[in-house]
């Protein structure tokens, strides 16, 4: 495999992880605020947090990670919506199942599920489906 391709993909992955961390901060801030301050059920709060994090992640990824700069935004948005919907369902279902099965505080189970979904679903589908062919020129 070409060294420059490997280097470019490692940089892209690193930027994607930074984007995911920024989105996670937004997600958890909203989730904790709604659950702990507003008294909402943890799954309602988690869903609202996931929506917030998803919007942040899409904006950051489109601009700085995969750099679509106005090209094919509608197509990318529709693909992202598909992947994001799956991500929200996986996160909510996983958080509910793990929280109820383990009795742990929801933020811990949300983190475990979130990391798994981020690596196995979000990044892979964004790279291979949502932003496919839009990032061939480099970072």
Buried (B, 14 or more C-beta within 10 A) or exposed (E): EEEEEEEBBEEBEEBBBEBBEBBBEBBBEBBBBBBEEEEBEBBBBBBBBBBBBBBBBBEBBBEEBBBBEEEEEEEBBEBBEEBBEBBBEBBBEBBBEBBEEEEEEBBEBBEBBBEEBBEEBBBEBBBEEBBBEBBEEEB
